[in-house]
Structure formats: structure tokens, C-alpha cells
Amino acid sequence: MNNKFPIFYAVIIVAITFALRASNNMVITTVPLIARYDFHFSDILIGLVSSFAAIFAFISSGFLNSRLESVIRRRMFILFSVLYGIVFPLFYFANSLNIWFFGAFLGFSMGIIMPNIMTSAGLFQDRKTRERMLSLYTLTLSTSLILGPLIESAILLKYTLFQAFLFFSIFSLLVAIFSFKLKFPKEDTKIDVAETKFKEILNNSGFKLSIMLTLIYSMPFGMITTFGAIYAVDYFHASYSLATALFGVFFATSFLGRLLLTIFTPKNLWNPILISSSLTILGLFLIFISPDLPFYIMSLIVLGIPHGLTYPLSLVTISRSFKESRRNMANSYFSATMMGFTSFVPIIISSIVNIFGIKSSFIILEPISLAFFISVIRLYQTNKNRLNIK
């Protein structure tokens, strides 16, 4: 890829990333509301249906996408991008049975589509250009997560949760259209077989750090996306429209964090890592003690900052730890590992909520995130010389 002309390609990355994440997040945050108030699912079933997409994303990303050669992977990417655009509108016809199939198919498609966008955004040879493009990619994710819920909130003032899927189908069609424009890397066919194994990727200290860093935030984020809107409705008597709009507030501070990383691409990643991890611990406590809706909103704002920092920091760490020919495999395994973990997060969270209630569940997640934070510190202290984050 020509490093002299990144602007045109940046537009492509921004367009497909925005369309994919806005539509996908709409499914993630709307299905729990439909499951609770239209299908009358229990807390356990809400967790299961929320995790179904992530389970299939884990399968497609870890066991299919990561093992395909570049040419074949591009064909699969285009195929499932087109199918994504076709299947998404069918959520309008969802019932308590077929919603499981729709969720599984969209999750499987995400496991094919998302890692390739991530890899394509990091194809530039120049480190500063590459990391700025990765930051722009994650910045676009945050932008879509701000505007998407606000758009849905406006739609829900006049239309139903099911009808909102028809409006967001425009985004799913854009994913199909822009999929033909994405660049794929020229991979080294002479890579040592041992180096292509998951165990070898996992043993890379930069890969380990990326995984542990993301795990700090996975449980809190899963709690917010699965039960955040329900919490606002049940505890603070918010409308569906307002409960959905709160996600826009949450992702607004996420956007600011990623904007700063895009403009001021840091050479030293350790300080942002410490800030991100600490604010996650603080945000969970603030939600637990929230007495009213304004305080809850403030808590979401605090938790939005680490959401904005965690993912791009993980991607930059991976990009510094692997050369271009291996980045797709590292990104695919990273996505698969995280999807494998997050696929069980709604199930774990729903079980906790079923026993302790939504409010108490936030404080129960505190020691889990703290344990991962301590693991990140220990990993850093024992691998300073091998980690390229300063």
C-alpha cells in the first residue's frame, strides 16, 4: 500500500467501520430490551441470547478467518459482508425462536469481517502512519457508538424496537458496498509453521499484554451493554428512547479518549494503560452507589474513558509486536480470544444478576477487573525489555 496517499483509504476504513459498528451495536443493545419486554425472557435467557452472537464470532474468527490465505480470506470477507447486509433487515421479523439464528449468523459474519478491517487499517509500513490509522479506526468505532444510539433513540420516539432494525439496515448495506474496496496484505508463504500456531502467538509478550488489558474492561462493558439500558428503565424509570440515548453519552467520552490517541499518538503506552485501568475500577464503584439518573450518567461518562483507551492501546501493542505478514493471524487470534471470552460474559453476568440483582452485580465485578489489572502490572514488570510500548 502506498504510504503517500493514506487519506483516500482512510475514508474507506472510516465508512465501513462506522456502518458495521453502528449496526452491530444496535443489535447488541436492542436485543436485550426485546428479549426482556417483548419475549419476556428470564435474566439467564437474556444473557444467553446476548452471548450467542459472540460465540459464533469466536468460531469464525478463531477457527476460520485466522487460517485462510489472503486471497481466499478476501473472498470470504466480501461474501459475508454481502450476507450481513441481507440478513440484518430480517430482525424486523424476529420472534423468540428465530432471533437465536439471526444473532448467530450476524455474529459469525462479524468474526469474518471485523479482524480484516482491523488488519487492513494497520497495513502501512511507517509506524506513525500505521498507528495513526489504527487510532482513526478505533476513533470511528467510538463515533459510530455515539451516533448510533442517538439515531436509534430518535427513531424510538415514533417507531418500535423492531422497526428500528429497518432503519439501521441502511448501514448493513453500506458494509456490503464498501467491502469490495478493502485492501488485504500480501502474506509471507514461507512462515515457519511453528510460528503460525496459536501457542506461539500467545507466547508473544505484546499479545499477552493486549489480552490482559482488554480483559480488565470486558466484564464491565458486557454488563453495561447487556443490562445498562434495563438498569436505567427498571431503577430510574427511563423510557426506551432515553435508555438507548445513554449509550451515546457513554460512548461520547470514549470518543474523546480515542481522538486524543489519534492526534497525539503516544510512544509510551504505559501511562494511558494505567489511566484506563484505574478509571475502570472507579467507574464500577460509582455505578454501584448511583442514587439517581444524573449520577448514573456521570458514572457512564467515567467508564467511557477506559472504553476509549483500552481497545486502541491493545491494537497498537499488537501492531508493534508483529511484522505485517503475521499481523492478520495475531489480530484474528486476538479477536477470537476476546470473542471467546466475551461470548461467555453475558452468561456469567446474567447468572450474577439473577442471584444478586443488577445494582449489586456492578460492585461484584470490581475485584475481577482489579485482578486483571494486577496481572497487567506483573506482566509489564517481568517483560519490560521485550515489550515495545515505550
C-alpha positions in Angstrom: 0.0 0.0 0.0 1.3 3.5 -0.9 2.1 5.4 2.3 2.0 8.7 0.3 -1.8 8.6 -0.2 -3.5 7.5 3.1 -6.4 9.9 3.0 -8.5 8.2 0.4 -8.0 4.8 2.1 -8.8 6.4 5.5 -12.2 7.4 4.1 -12.9 3.8 3.1 -11.8 2.5 6.6 -14.0 5.1 8.3 -17.0 4.3 6.1 -17.1 0.6 6.5 -16.1 0.7 10.2 -18.8 3.2 11.0 -21.5 1.2 9.2 -20.5 -2.1 10.7 -20.2 -1.0 14.3 -23.3 1.2 14.3 -25.5 -1.6 13.0 -23.8 -4.3 15.1 -24.0 -2.3 18.3 -27.7 -1.6 17.6 -28.2 -5.4 17.7 -26.2 -5.8 20.9 -28.1 -3.1 22.8 -31.6 -3.6 21.4 -31.9 -7.4 21.6 -31.8 -7.4 25.4 -34.7 -4.9 25.5 -36.7 -7.0 23.1 -35.8 -10.2 25.0 -37.0 -8.6 28.3 -40.0 -6.6 27.4 -41.4 -8.4 24.2 -40.3 -12.0 24.6 -40.3 -11.9 28.4 -37.1 -13.8 28.7 -35.6 -14.5 32.1 -32.2 -13.0 33.1 -30.5 -16.2 32.2 -32.0 -16.3 28.7 -31.2 -12.6 28.1 -27.6 -13.4 28.9 -27.7 -16.5 26.6 -29.3 -14.7 23.6 -26.8 -11.8 24.1 -23.8 -14.2 24.1 -25.0 -16.2 21.1 -23.6 -13.8 18.5 -20.2 -13.6 20.3 -19.9 -17.4 20.5 -20.3 -17.7 16.7 -18.0 -14.7 16.1 -15.4 -16.6 18.2 -15.8 -19.7 16.0 -15.5 -17.8 12.7 -12.6 -15.6 13.7 -10.5 -18.2 15.5 -11.1 -21.3 13.5 -11.8 -20.0 10.0 -10.6 -16.5 9.3 -7.2 -16.9 11.0 -6.4 -20.0 8.8 -7.3 -18.6 5.4 -4.8 -17.3 2.9 -5.1 -13.6 1.9 -6.9 -14.2 -1.4 -9.4 -16.6 -0.1 -9.9 -14.5 3.1 -10.8 -11.5 0.9 -13.5 -13.6 -0.9 -14.9 -14.7 2.4 -14.9 -11.2 3.7 -16.9 -9.9 0.7 -19.3 -12.8 0.8 -20.2 -12.4 4.5 -20.3 -8.6 4.2 -23.0 -9.0 1.5 -24.8 -11.6 3.6 -24.6 -9.3 6.6 -26.5 -6.7 4.5 -29.1 -9.2 3.5 -29.8 -10.8 6.9 -29.8 -7.7 9.1 -33.2 -6.4 8.0 -34.7 -9.8 8.9 -34.5 -8.8 12.6 -37.8 -6.9 11.9 -39.5 -10.4 11.7 -37.7 -11.7 14.8 -39.6 -13.9 17.3 -38.5 -15.8 20.4 -37.2 -18.6 18.2 -35.6 -17.2 15.1 -33.8 -14.4 17.0 -31.3 -17.0 18.0 -30.5 -17.8 14.4 -30.3 -14.2 13.3 -27.9 -13.4 16.2 -25.7 -16.4 15.5 -25.4 -15.6 11.8 -24.6 -11.9 12.4 -22.0 -13.0 15.0 -20.4 -15.4 12.6 -20.2 -12.7 9.9 -18.6 -10.3 12.4 -15.9 -12.8 13.1 -15.0 -12.7 9.4 -15.4 -9.0 8.8 -14.0 -7.2 11.8 -10.5 -8.7 12.1 -9.9 -8.0 8.4 -10.9 -4.3 8.8 -8.5 -4.2 11.8 -5.7 -5.7 9.8 -6.3 -3.5 6.7 -6.2 -0.4 8.9 -2.7 -1.4 10.0 -1.0 -2.1 6.6 1.2 1.0 6.5 4.9 0.4 6.8 5.6 3.7 8.6 4.9 3.2 12.3 3.5 6.6 12.9 1.2 6.4 9.9 0.1 2.9 10.9 -0.7 3.7 14.5 -2.5 6.9 13.5 -4.6 4.9 11.1 -5.3 2.3 13.8 -6.3 5.2 16.2 -8.6 6.6 13.4 -10.1 3.1 13.1 -10.9 3.0 16.8 -12.0 6.6 16.8 -14.5 5.7 14.1 -15.7 2.9 16.3 -16.4 5.4 19.0 -18.1 7.8 16.6 -20.5 5.1 15.4 -21.2 4.1 19.0 -22.1 7.7 19.9 -24.3 8.5 16.8 -25.8 5.0 16.5 -27.6 5.1 19.9 -28.7 8.7 19.3 -30.1 7.8 15.9 -31.9 4.8 17.4 -33.2 7.0 20.3 -34.7 9.4 17.8 -36.3 6.5 15.9 -37.8 5.0 19.0 -39.7 8.2 19.7 -42.1 7.2 16.9 -41.3 3.7 16.0 -41.0 0.3 17.7 -37.8 -1.6 18.6 -38.4 -4.0 15.7 -39.0 -1.2 13.2 -35.7 0.4 14.2 -33.9 -2.5 12.6 -35.3 -1.5 9.2 -33.7 2.0 9.5 -30.3 0.6 10.5 -30.4 -1.8 7.6 -29.0 1.1 5.6 -25.8 0.7 7.5 -25.6 -3.0 6.9 -26.0 -2.4 3.2 -23.1 0.1 3.3 -20.9 -2.7 4.8 -21.7 -4.8 1.7 -20.9 -2.0 -0.7 -17.6 -0.9 0.8 -16.3 -4.4 1.4 -15.2 -4.5 -2.3 -12.8 -1.6 -1.6 -10.8 -3.0 1.3 -7.1 -3.9 0.9 -5.6 -7.2 2.0 -1.9 -7.8 2.9 0.5 -9.9 0.9 1.4 -12.6 3.3 4.6 -14.5 3.5 4.0 -18.0 2.4 7.3 -19.2 3.9 6.4 -18.5 7.5 7.6 -21.2 9.9 4.7 -23.5 10.7 5.5 -23.3 14.4 5.2 -19.6 14.4 1.7 -19.8 12.9 0.4 -21.8 15.9 -1.8 -20.1 18.5 0.6 -21.1 21.2 3.4 -19.2 19.5 1.3 -16.2 19.1 0.1 -16.4 22.7 3.7 -16.6 24.0 4.4 -13.1 22.5 4.6 -10.7 25.4 2.9 -7.9 23.4 0.0 -10.3 22.6 -0.3 -11.3 26.3 -0.4 -7.6 27.3 -3.2 -6.8 24.8 -5.3 -9.7 26.0 -4.9 -8.9 29.7 -5.5 -5.2 29.1 -8.8 -5.9 27.3 -9.9 -8.4 30.0 -9.9 -5.6 32.6 -12.7 -4.0 30.8 -14.6 -6.9 29.2 -16.8 -7.7 32.1 -17.8 -4.1 32.9 -18.5 -3.4 29.2 -20.6 -6.6 28.9 -22.6 -5.6 32.0 -23.3 -2.2 30.5 -24.3 -3.4 27.0 -26.5 -6.3 28.3 -28.1 -4.7 31.4 -27.3 -1.0 31.2 -30.5 0.0 29.4 -32.6 -2.3 31.6 -31.0 -0.8 34.7 -32.0 2.7 33.5 -35.5 1.5 32.8 -36.1 -0.5 36.0 -34.2 1.6 38.6 -34.5 5.1 37.2 -37.8 4.7 35.2 -36.2 5.9 31.9 -38.0 5.4 28.6 -36.7 3.1 25.9 -35.6 6.2 24.0 -33.7 7.7 26.9 -32.2 4.4 28.0 -30.8 4.0 24.5 -29.6 7.6 24.3 -27.5 6.9 27.5 -25.2 4.7 25.4 -24.5 7.8 23.3 -23.3 9.6 26.4 -21.2 6.7 27.4 -19.5 6.5 24.0 -19.0 10.2 23.8 -16.2 10.1 26.4 -14.9 7.0 24.7 -14.7 9.1 21.5 -12.7 11.8 23.3 -10.1 9.3 24.5 -9.6 7.8 21.1 -9.5 11.3 19.5 -6.6 12.2 21.7 -4.8 8.9 20.8 -5.4 9.8 17.1 -4.0 13.3 17.3 -1.2 12.6 19.9 -0.1 9.1 19.1 1.9 8.2 22.2 5.3 6.5 22.0 4.9 5.5 25.7 1.8 3.4 26.1 2.2 2.6 29.8 0.7 5.8 31.2 -2.5 5.5 29.2 -2.7 1.9 30.3 -2.6 2.9 34.0 -5.2 5.6 33.5 -7.5 3.3 31.6 -7.3 0.5 34.2 -7.8 2.8 37.2 -10.9 4.5 35.8 -12.5 1.2 35.1 -12.2 0.3 38.8 -13.6 3.7 39.8 -16.4 3.7 37.3 -17.8 0.4 38.5 -17.9 1.7 42.1 -19.7 4.9 41.0 -22.4 3.0 39.2 -23.0 0.9 42.3 -23.5 3.9 44.6 -25.6 5.8 42.0 -28.7 7.3 43.8 -30.3 8.8 40.7 -30.2 9.1 36.9 -27.8 12.1 36.7 -25.3 10.3 38.9 -25.6 7.2 36.8 -24.9 9.2 33.7 -21.8 10.6 35.4 -20.7 7.1 36.1 -21.1 6.1 32.5 -19.0 9.1 31.5 -16.2 7.9 33.7 -16.4 4.4 32.3 -16.4 5.7 28.8 -12.8 7.0 29.1 -11.3 3.5 29.6 -13.5 2.1 26.9 -12.0 4.7 24.5 -8.4 3.9 25.5 -8.3 0.1 26.1 -9.0 -1.2 22.6 -6.7 1.1 20.6 -3.9 0.6 23.1 -4.3 -3.2 22.6 -4.2 -2.9 18.8 -1.2 -0.6 18.8 0.6 -3.0 21.1 -0.1 -5.9 18.7 1.0 -3.8 15.7 4.3 -3.1 17.4 4.8 -6.8 18.4 4.3 -8.5 15.0 5.5 -7.8 11.4 2.9 -7.2 8.7 2.9 -10.8 7.3 1.8 -12.1 10.8 -0.5 -9.3 11.9 -3.7 -10.8 10.4 -3.1 -14.0 12.3 -2.3 -12.1 15.5 -5.4 -9.9 15.0 -7.6 -12.9 14.2 -6.4 -14.7 17.3 -6.7 -11.6 19.4 -10.3 -11.1 18.1 -11.1 -14.8 18.6 -9.6 -14.9 22.1 -11.6 -11.9 23.2 -14.8 -13.1 21.5 -14.3 -16.5 23.1 -14.1 -14.8 26.5 -16.8 -12.2 25.8 -19.2 -14.9 24.4 -19.5 -16.2 28.0 -19.6 -12.8 29.6 -23.3 -12.2 29.2 -24.0 -15.7 30.6 -21.7 -15.1 33.6 -23.2 -11.7 34.2 -26.8 -12.8 33.8 -26.1 -15.5 36.4 -24.7 -12.9 38.8 -27.7 -10.6 38.1 -30.1 -13.4 38.6 -28.7 -14.0 42.1 -27.7 -10.6 43.3 -29.7 -8.1 41.1 -28.4 -5.6 38.6 -27.2 -3.0 41.1 -25.1 -5.3 43.3 -23.6 -7.0 40.2 -21.6 -3.9 39.4 -19.7 -4.0 42.6 -19.2 -7.8 42.4 -17.3 -7.2 39.1 -14.9 -4.8 40.8 -12.5 -7.5 42.2 -12.5 -9.3 38.8 -11.3 -6.2 37.0 -8.8 -5.5 39.8 -7.3 -9.0 39.4 -6.7 -8.5 35.7 -5.2 -5.1 36.4 -2.7 -6.6 38.8 -1.9 -9.2 36.2 -1.1 -6.5 33.7 1.3 -4.8 36.1 3.1 -8.0 36.8 3.3 -8.8 33.1 4.8 -5.4 32.4 7.3 -5.6 35.3 8.6 -9.0 34.1 8.8 -8.2 30.4 9.9 -4.6 30.2 12.8 -5.4 27.9 10.6 -7.4 25.4 7.6 -5.1 25.4 7.8 -2.3 22.7 5.4 0.1 24.5 7.9 2.8 25.5 
